[in-house]
């Protein structure tokens, strides 16, 4: 996944993803960024884990599952 400016004269953020689940991944990350933008009491913490990590070993927060990693995003 790559972040890019939405357009040159805007402050927005555009996302680019590759792979078979790219639409789902962009939707999840967009939702998390929207929630963080509205609720952000502090800076987000992003933690990466190997894909086989069991749910009970993940940090609290939103989870994004990828082929080789699991990301936990909390704030």
JOUR-V778366 format. One record per residue. N is the residue number from 1. RES is the residue in one small letter. SS is DSSP state (@ for helix, = for strand, . for the rest). D_FIRST is the distance of its C-alpha to the first C-alpha in Angstrom with 1 decimal. Layout:
# JOUR-V778366
N_RES_SS_D_FIRST / N_RES_SS_D_FIRST
This chain:
# JOUR-V778366
1_x_._0.0 / 2_x_=_3.8 / 3_x_=_6.9 / 4_x_=_10.0 / 5_x_=_13.5 / 6_x_._14.5 / 7_x_._17.5 / 8_x_._19.7 / 9_x_._22.4 / 10_x_._20.4 / 11_x_._19.1 / 12_x_._16.3 / 13_x_=_12.6 / 14_x_=_10.5 / 15_x_=_6.9 / 16_x_=_5.6 / 17_x_._4.3 / 18_x_._6.8 / 19_x_._9.5 / 20_x_._12.5 / 21_x_._11.2 / 22_x_@_8.4 / 23_x_@_10.9 / 24_x_@_11.8 / 25_x_@_8.5 / 26_x_@_8.2 / 27_x_@_11.9 / 28_x_@_11.9 / 29_x_@_9.7 / 30_x_@_11.7 / 31_x_@_14.8 / 32_x_@_14.3 / 33_x_@_13.9 / 34_x_@_16.9 / 35_x_@_18.9 / 36_x_@_18.2 / 37_x_@_19.3 / 38_x_@_22.4 / 39_x_@_23.4 / 40_x_._22.3 / 41_x_._25.3 / 42_x_._23.6 / 43_x_._20.4 / 44_x_._17.6 / 45_x_=_17.5 / 46_x_=_14.5 / 47_x_=_15.8 / 48_x_=_14.4 / 49_x_=_16.7 / 50_x_=_17.3 / 51_x_._16.7 / 52_x_._20.5 / 53_x_._21.2 / 54_x_._23.6 / 55_x_@_23.0 / 56_x_@_26.0 / 57_x_@_24.5 / 58_x_._21.4 / 59_x_._21.7 / 60_x_._22.5 / 61_x_._19.8 / 62_x_=_17.2 / 63_x_=_15.5 / 64_x_=_12.2 / 65_x_=_13.0 / 66_x_._10.9 / 67_x_._12.9 / 68_x_._13.7 / 69_x_=_12.9 / 70_x_=_13.8 / 71_x_=_12.7 / 72_x_=_15.5 / 73_x_=_15.2 / 74_x_=_18.7 / 75_x_._20.7
